[in-house]
Amino acid sequence: MKAILFNQYGSADSLHLREVSKPTPRDDEVLVKVHASSINSWDWEYLNGTPFINRLMFGLLKPKPEKQILGADIAGTVEAIGARVKRFQPGDKVFGDLWDNWGGFAEFTCVSETALEWMPENAAFEEAAAVPQAGVLALHGLRKCRQLEPGQKVLVNGAGGGVGTFAVQLAKLFKTEVTGVDALHKLDTIRALGADHVIDFAQTDYTNTGEQFDLIIDCQSNCSISDYKRTLRPSGTYVMIGGSGILPIMFQNFLSMFTRESRKFCIVMEGPNKGLDYLKELIEADKLVPAIDKVFQLHEVPNAMRYFGQGLHKGKIVISVLN
């Protein structure tokens, strides 16, 4: 089978199309014929060997041999099942986030049946592949709020990216007032997804407008704790989904035990596919639509990763594996 491999950390130049052996499912695994995958920030970070925790998990100096195919999100059809698999049968259309297993940038992959859900009946493979990781992260970001109610104010920082485009739509389902922050060229997309207000981050610092929010979904984490406190209402919730600000948030939570801070600071760390079945229902009810910027073919993955690294994409970048 064909797959995109990399055996050293670095740029997209490390990615190459190769012919490799087709995997065989274990007793508790499903062999999936991959029709589509998509790119997430984690793919980009793993390719570049950052942050350092990725190297601890997947290979210190270079990717482990069994972790050299990127692509966490997949959508495809079940090709074969292991002896103990109960949920799926060959021919079933499935999608899911492979999390630490990877392997989506290939024609076939093996995965535990617990990492999969049945695809939405009204979704194409390319649409389904855009959902698992970004959609679940956005969903858990909103679920961190104490109680999201109609009329409350939600800000999504990085609203034009993969997670952000889902977060805007999910927040609007609660009838909240949504503000999306991102680059100028992404603002029309954010508006089209339902945002009530948009902010060009290059022109306006949302933490200095004087406006306060009940919930901040942060896909960038590029501000200080004091900035977030100033922008949150006293009972507000800050949720970090992307970026490098984990330690400050953890330290803030430690301090809160002594300062009785009323604002809540959270990090999304629930793991993969939790709530994917709920997202499937929303898609089937036409209440949630994956925002797809471009679709690349499998052999074009290096170019797709370069495009991702430029930060120009609006929503998700999808990889079509099986035409």
N, C-alpha and C positions, 0 to 999 in steps of 0.2 A: 504494500500500500504506500501511498505518497503521504509525506508529513513534512512540516517545517520544523527543523531542528536548530538548536544552538548549543555549542559546547564550551563557550567562554562568555563571561560577562562583558557587556559593552554596548555598542550601538546596534542599530538594525542591520548593519553590515555583517553581524555575527549569525544572522538567520539564513538558512539555506534549505531549499527543497530537496528532499532525499527519499529514496525508496527504502522502506524498513519492513520488518516482519509484521504481519497482521497479528494483533494480540488475541489471546485465548482467555475467555472468562473463567474465573474461579467459581466455586460452587455458589457463592453469594453475590456474584457479579452478573452484570448485563453487558453484552457486546452491542454497542450502538454504532450504526452506520451514520456518521456525522454529515448532516446536510448543511449546517451553518454553525458558525461560532461568532464571537464578538470580542472586541478589545476592551479591557478595563485597565484602570490605573495600576492594578497589581501586576498585570502583564508587563507594563512598561517598567515598573520598579524592579521586578524580578530580572528582566533582561539586562538592566543596568547594574544589578547587584546591590540595589539600595531599597530600603534601609538595611543596615547590617543584619537585622534579625532574619531577613530572607536568606542570607548566606548560612546562617546557623541552621535553618530548617532544610534548605535545598542544596547545600554544597558550599563549603567555605571558600575555596579558591576557584572552583568552577562548578557548574550545575552537575548534580549526580546523574549518572547514565539514565536512570529511570525517570528523571525530571527534566528532560531536554526538549520536550514539546510543550510550548506555551498554549494558552487557551483554556480558560476555566469554564466559560459559558458554552453550552452546546444545545443544539436542537437536531433531532434526527429520528431514525426508526430503529427499533430493536431488531437486531440481526440474529442473536442467539442468547440463551439464558443458561445460568448455572443450575445445578441440581436442586439447590435450596431456594431459588428465587420463586416467589409466590405472586408478586404484584403484577408482573408484566409478561407478555407473550410476544413472540416474534411478529413483527409487523406493526406493533404499537408505536404511535408517534409520541415522543417524549422530549422533555427539555429539563435543564438543571444546571447547577453550578458545581463543578468538580472540585472546587476549593483547593486543597493541597495535592490533589491527584493530577491536575492539569491534563493535557492531551487533546484539547479541542481543535488544534490546528493540524488535523490529520483526518484521513478518510474513515478510520475506525478508532474507537477507544473503548476500554473496559472500565466500568464504574459500578459501585455498589448500588443496588436498587433503591436504597434510602436517599440517594442523591438526585433522584429523578421524580418528576411528576408528569402526568399526561399533558400534552400540549393543549392550549386553547383550540377549540374546534374551528374558530374563525380566523386563526392566525397562520400566516405562511411561516416556513422554517426560518427565514431571515428575520422576521418580526419576533418570533419566539426566542431566538438566540440572543436578542438584545435585552431580554428581561431579567434573567435569574439573579446575577450578582448586583447590578445597579438597582433593580427594582426592590429587592429584599432589603438592601441597605437603606434606601429611602423610606421604606415602610417602617423599619425599626427606628429610624430617626424620628418619625412622627409619633410612634408609640412610646417614646421616652417622655413625651409631654404628660404632665400630671392629668390633665383633662382638656382636650382640645375641643373648643366650642365655637359655634357660628359667631362670626363677628370679631373673633380674636385676630391679632396681627401675627403673621408668620413671615419671616425673612429667610430666603434661601440664597446663601452665598456660593456662587458657582452654579447658578441655576441653569446654565446652558449646556452643562456637561451631561454625562450619562446618568448619574445619580440625581443631579439637579432637575433634569426634565421630568423624572418620575416624581420627585418630591413636590414640585409645583402642582402637578395634576392631583396627587393624593391629598395635598393640603386643601385644594379647592373642593374636593369631595366633602370636606367637613364644613364647607361654606365659610371659610376663613378669608381674611383680606391678605393677599399674598404679594410680597415684594421680591422680585428677582434681581440679583446682582451678578453681573458678568461683563465680558468685553462688549464693545459697541456692536460688533457684527453678529452677536448672538441675541440681541435684545428683541428683534422681531420674532424669532422662534419662541422666546420665553413668553411674549405677549400672546402668541397664537395658542400656547398651551394653557392659557387662562390666567396668567399673572395680572393682578390689578395695577401694579406699578413696576417699573424697571429702573435700574440704576447702572450707569456705566461706571465701573469701578475706577477707571482712569481719570474720570472727571469729578467724582464725588466719593468721599469717604463716608460710608453709611454709618460708621460709629460716631460721626461728628455732626450729624444732621439734627440732633435733638429729639429724634423720634425713637420711641421705645417699642419693643416687640414682646409678645408672649412666648414665642418660640423662634429660635434661630437654628436653622439647619446649615451647618458649615462644611462645605466640601473642600475648603481651601486652608482653613486654620492659619490665616496670615495676619492676625491681629493679637493684641495682648489681652490678658485676663481683665485688666482694668477697662479696656475698650469694650469688651463684651458686657461687663457689669453695667457700664454706662448706657448700653444699648438695650439691655433687658429690663422689663418691668420687674418690680420687687418679687413677684411670684413666678417670674419667667424661667424658661428652660433653654439652656444652650446645649446643642448636640454636635459633637465633632464626628464627621464621617471620613474626611480626607485630610491630608496634610501631615505635618510633623510636630504637632503640638500636644502629643499625648502626655508627656511628663508635666507640663504646666497644669493641665486639667487634673491629673492625678494629685498633684500637690495642692491644688485648690480644694479638692474634695477632702484632703487630709486636714487642711486648715478650717474647713467648714464645720468640723466636729467641735472646734473650740470657739469659733466666731459666730456660730448660729446664722450663717449666711442663708437668706431665704431663697436666693436664686439657686437653681439646680444645674449642675454641670455634668454632662454625660458623654460617654464614648460608645459608639455602636460596635459591639463585639459579640453579637449573638451567634455568629456562625452561619453557614450557608443554608439556603432553601427553606428556612423557617418562615412561613407565610407565603411561599410561592403558590400554594394552592389557592389562597385568597386572591392573589394577583391574577391568577388564571381566571377566576370567576369575574373579576372586574373587566378583564379584556373581553371575555365572552359576552358581557353585558354592555360592551361599547362604552365603558366608563374610563378606560385607561388605554392609551395608544403609545407604543414605543416610538420615540423620536429617532429616526435613522438618518444620519448625514450622508454616508456613502457606503456602498457595498463593493468590496474587493474580492477577487478570486484567490484561491489558496496560494497560487504561486506569486501573488502580489502582496503577501503578508509583509515583507520588508518595507515596501512603499507605504502600506497601511500604518505600520508602526511609526514610520517617519512622520506621516501626516498627524498621527496622534500626538507625537512629541512636539509638534509645532503649536498645539493647542488651538487649532483653527476649527475643529469639529463642533458641530451643534447637535448634541445628543450622542448617539452611539455610532461607532464604526463597526460594520458587520463584515464577516468573512464568509463568502459562499464557498462551501467545500464541494458539494455535489450538485451539479447543475441539473 
